Amino acid sequence: MTIRTIDPKEVATAEVYALMSGAVAPRPIAFASTLNAAGDVNLSPFSFFNMFSSNPPVVVFSPLSRIRDNSSKHTLENVLETREVVVNIANYAMVEQMSLASTEYDRGINEFIKSGLTPEASTLVKPPRVQEAPVAMECKVTDIIRLGTEGGAGNLVVCEVLLLHVNENVLDEAGKIDPYKLDAVARMGGDYYTRANGDSIFELPKPIRNKGMGIDQLPEFIRNSNLLTGNNLARLANTEKAPTAAEVEAFQSDPLVSYTISKYKSEPAKLQYELEVLAKKLLEDKQVEQAWKVLLLSQRN
């Protein structure tokens, strides 16, 4: 493996931006609607964005100064003047319109009109929210932190969320946002985006629900497996303890395990391999306890 090492001070800012935005991905997108002091509307997406607190609820996004001439984005100018913003969340149904709104129109041009999106009056702030957005957050700007003085420098816009507007169509029965219904989009590097739907969404049990034993506590034959991946090992290691000997012994009666043992009992190396293949499949099907038992059985036969 060959590693290329880059010193940001020795390459052009545009190259640093391209490398970092390609590597730090996918990034959620703040589709920010603002007003200037004269009341002109601006709507623009920013992928340097995330949530940083829930009490108080805070989101932060960062308009960069333009690399080519160090000029400021209209959104930054507007929040400096008015200290209000609506952070809309864009989804796949509106991604092309969101991208169109990122065009560098002249100051005073209304991107709602250019993109064909619908302005909806906000409740507590003056900028309108995007009616089509599945989620919109009315915010007051509590701080703006400049990270540099040259072109490409970020400006952290710290926003306290005053109200959330959530389209009920993206909620599940428990009132939580269903990622499949949200159908969110995120920025990659260059012209690339990603869509959070279909096979790209997966569940992973959080370690906070139990105190996993850790990979260092796995049996050596499991740690040294040529078949199990790091992800496979971590899923095993997220359990607090291995099954008991009695539980492992009882699992030999499982039809698929019994068939595999019977078929390869005269070929120990082949049997161990087939049981590891089975364990790997069980892990990928989230049947961790069964995978543990199969792996431990592989050392008994």
C-alpha positions in Angstrom: 0.0 0.0 0.0 1.4 3.4 -1.0 0.5 6.4 1.0 0.7 9.9 -0.4 1.4 12.6 2.2 0.3 16.2 1.5 1.2 19.3 3.5 -1.7 21.8 3.1 0.8 24.7 3.2 2.6 23.4 0.2 -0.3 22.9 -2.2 -3.0 25.2 -3.6 -6.1 25.8 -1.5 -8.3 24.4 -4.2 -6.4 21.1 -4.0 -6.8 21.0 -0.2 -10.5 21.6 -0.6 -10.9 18.9 -3.2 -9.0 16.3 -1.1 -10.8 17.1 2.1 -14.3 17.3 0.6 -13.7 14.0 -1.1 -12.4 12.4 2.1 -14.8 13.9 4.6 -18.0 12.4 3.1 -20.8 11.9 3.0 -21.8 15.3 4.5 -25.3 16.3 5.4 -26.6 19.5 3.7 -28.0 22.6 5.3 -30.3 24.2 2.8 -30.3 27.6 4.3 -32.9 30.3 3.7 -32.1 33.8 4.8 -33.0 37.5 4.4 -30.8 40.5 4.1 -31.6 43.8 5.9 -33.6 45.0 2.9 -35.8 41.9 3.1 -34.4 40.1 0.0 -34.6 36.3 0.2 -31.6 34.0 -0.4 -31.6 30.2 -0.5 -28.4 28.2 -0.7 -27.1 24.7 0.3 -24.0 24.2 2.5 -22.5 20.8 3.1 -20.2 21.9 5.9 -23.0 21.2 8.3 -24.1 19.1 11.3 -25.8 19.1 14.7 -23.8 19.8 17.8 -26.2 19.9 20.7 -29.7 18.9 21.6 -30.1 20.9 24.9 -30.0 23.6 23.7 -30.7 22.3 20.2 -27.8 23.7 18.0 -26.8 23.2 14.4 -23.7 24.7 12.8 -23.0 25.3 9.1 -20.0 27.0 7.5 -20.1 29.2 4.3 -16.5 29.4 3.0 -15.1 32.5 1.6 -14.7 32.0 -2.1 -11.3 30.6 -2.9 -10.9 32.6 -6.1 -11.3 36.1 -4.7 -11.9 35.7 -0.9 -15.4 37.2 -1.3 -18.3 36.3 1.1 -21.3 34.2 0.2 -24.7 36.0 0.4 -25.9 33.7 3.1 -23.0 34.8 5.4 -23.7 38.5 4.7 -27.3 37.9 5.5 -26.9 36.2 8.8 -24.4 38.9 9.8 -27.1 41.4 9.2 -30.2 39.7 10.5 -29.0 36.8 12.8 -31.8 34.5 11.6 -31.8 31.5 9.3 -34.0 28.5 8.4 -32.1 25.3 8.0 -34.1 23.1 5.6 -33.2 19.5 5.0 -33.2 18.5 1.4 -34.2 15.0 0.1 -33.9 13.2 -3.1 -37.2 14.5 -4.4 -35.8 18.0 -4.5 -32.0 17.5 -4.9 -31.9 19.0 -8.5 -33.7 22.1 -7.3 -31.4 22.4 -4.3 -28.4 22.1 -6.6 -29.9 24.8 -8.9 -30.2 27.1 -5.9 -26.5 26.9 -5.4 -25.9 28.9 -8.5 -24.1 32.2 -7.8 -26.9 34.5 -8.7 -26.4 38.3 -8.1 -27.3 39.6 -4.6 -31.0 40.2 -4.3 -32.0 37.4 -6.7 -34.5 35.1 -5.1 -33.4 31.4 -5.4 -36.9 30.2 -4.4 -38.1 31.6 -7.7 -35.1 30.3 -9.7 -35.3 26.8 -8.2 -39.1 26.6 -8.4 -39.4 25.8 -4.6 -42.2 27.2 -2.5 -41.5 29.7 0.3 -43.6 29.0 3.4 -43.9 31.7 6.1 -41.9 30.8 9.3 -43.4 31.2 12.8 -40.6 32.8 14.9 -38.1 34.1 12.3 -38.4 36.2 9.2 -36.8 34.0 6.6 -39.3 31.6 4.9 -38.8 27.9 5.1 -38.9 25.5 2.1 -42.4 24.0 1.9 -41.1 20.9 0.1 -38.5 20.2 2.7 -39.2 17.1 4.9 -37.7 19.0 7.9 -37.1 22.7 8.5 -35.5 24.3 11.5 -36.2 27.9 12.4 -33.0 29.3 14.0 -31.5 32.3 15.6 -27.8 32.8 15.0 -26.0 32.9 18.3 -22.4 33.2 17.0 -20.4 33.5 13.8 -16.8 32.3 14.1 -14.3 33.2 11.4 -11.7 30.5 10.9 -9.3 32.4 8.7 -8.9 35.5 6.6 -7.9 34.1 3.2 -9.9 32.6 0.4 -11.4 29.2 1.4 -11.6 30.1 5.1 -14.7 28.8 6.9 -17.2 30.8 8.9 -19.0 28.8 11.6 -22.6 29.9 11.8 -23.9 28.7 15.2 -27.6 28.4 15.2 -30.0 27.7 18.0 -33.1 25.8 16.8 -36.2 27.6 17.9 -38.8 25.5 16.1 -38.7 22.3 14.0 -41.2 21.6 11.3 -41.4 17.9 10.3 -43.5 16.5 7.5 -45.5 13.7 9.1 -45.0 11.6 5.9 -41.4 10.9 7.0 -42.3 9.7 10.5 -42.7 6.1 11.6 -45.4 4.8 14.0 -43.4 5.8 17.0 -43.1 9.4 15.8 -39.4 9.1 14.9 -38.0 9.9 11.5 -37.9 6.9 9.2 -34.7 7.1 7.1 -36.3 5.3 4.2 -39.1 7.9 4.1 -36.8 10.8 4.6 -34.8 9.8 1.6 -32.0 12.2 2.5 -29.1 13.2 0.2 -25.6 14.1 1.2 -22.5 15.6 -0.5 -19.4 13.7 -1.6 -16.5 15.2 -3.4 -16.7 17.0 -6.7 -20.1 16.6 -8.4 -20.9 13.5 -6.4 -23.8 13.0 -4.0 -25.1 10.0 -2.2 -28.7 9.0 -1.5 -29.5 7.5 2.0 -32.0 4.9 0.9 -32.3 1.2 -0.2 -29.3 -1.0 0.5 -27.2 2.1 1.6 -29.1 2.1 4.9 -28.2 -0.5 7.5 -28.6 -1.0 11.2 -25.7 -1.5 13.7 -26.3 -2.3 17.4 -24.8 0.5 19.5 -22.1 -0.7 22.0 -23.7 1.5 24.7 -26.4 -1.2 25.1 -23.8 -3.6 26.6 -20.1 -3.7 27.5 -18.6 -5.6 24.6 -15.7 -7.9 25.4 -13.5 -6.4 22.7 -11.6 -8.1 19.9 -8.6 -8.7 22.2 -10.7 -11.1 24.1 -11.8 -13.3 21.2 -10.3 -16.7 20.9 -7.1 -16.7 19.0 -8.4 -18.9 16.2 -11.2 -16.4 15.6 -8.9 -13.4 15.6 -6.6 -15.1 13.2 -9.3 -16.2 10.8 -8.5 -15.6 7.1 -12.3 -15.4 6.3 -13.7 -13.1 9.0 -13.3 -9.4 8.4 -12.6 -6.7 10.9 -16.3 -5.8 10.9 -17.2 -9.5 11.5 -14.8 -9.7 14.5 -16.1 -6.4 16.0 -19.7 -7.7 15.8 -18.6 -10.8 17.8 -16.6 -8.7 20.2 -19.7 -6.4 20.9 -21.1 -9.2 23.0 -20.4 -9.4 26.7 -19.6 -13.1 26.9 -19.4 -16.2 24.7 -22.0 -18.9 24.8 -21.6 -21.6 27.4 -20.2 -25.1 26.5 -23.7 -26.5 27.1 -25.2 -24.0 24.7 -22.6 -24.8 22.1 -23.1 -28.5 22.4 -26.9 -28.2 22.1 -26.5 -26.2 18.9 -25.1 -29.2 17.1 -28.7 -30.3 16.5 -29.4 -27.3 14.4 -30.3 -28.8 11.0 -27.8 -26.8 8.9 -25.0 -27.2 11.4 -25.8 -30.9 11.7 -25.8 -31.4 7.9 -22.4 -29.5 7.6 -20.7 -31.5 10.3 -22.0 -34.8 8.8 -21.0 -33.9 5.3 -17.4 -32.8 6.1 -16.6 -34.9 9.2 -13.9 -36.8 7.4 -12.2 -33.6 6.2 -11.4 -31.5 9.4 -9.8 -28.6 7.5 -12.8 -28.4 5.1 -15.2 -28.7 8.0 -13.6 -25.8 9.8 -13.7 -23.7 6.7 -17.4 -24.4 6.0 -18.4 -23.7 9.6 -16.5 -20.3 9.3 -18.4 -19.6 6.1 -21.7 -20.3 7.9 -20.7 -18.2 10.9 -19.8 -15.3 8.6 -23.2 -15.5 7.0 -24.9 -15.6 10.4 -23.0 -12.5 11.5 -24.1 -10.7 8.3 -27.7 -11.7 9.1 -27.3 -10.3 12.6 -27.5 -13.7 14.2 -24.5 -13.1 16.5 -25.2 -15.7 19.2 -25.6 -18.5 16.5 -22.4 -17.4 14.8 -20.5 -17.7 18.1 -21.8 -21.2 18.6 -20.9 -22.3 15.1 -17.3 -20.9 15.5 -16.8 -22.6 18.8 -18.2 -25.8 17.3 -15.6 -25.6 14.5 -12.9 -26.3 17.1 -14.6 -29.4 18.5 -15.0 -31.4 15.3 
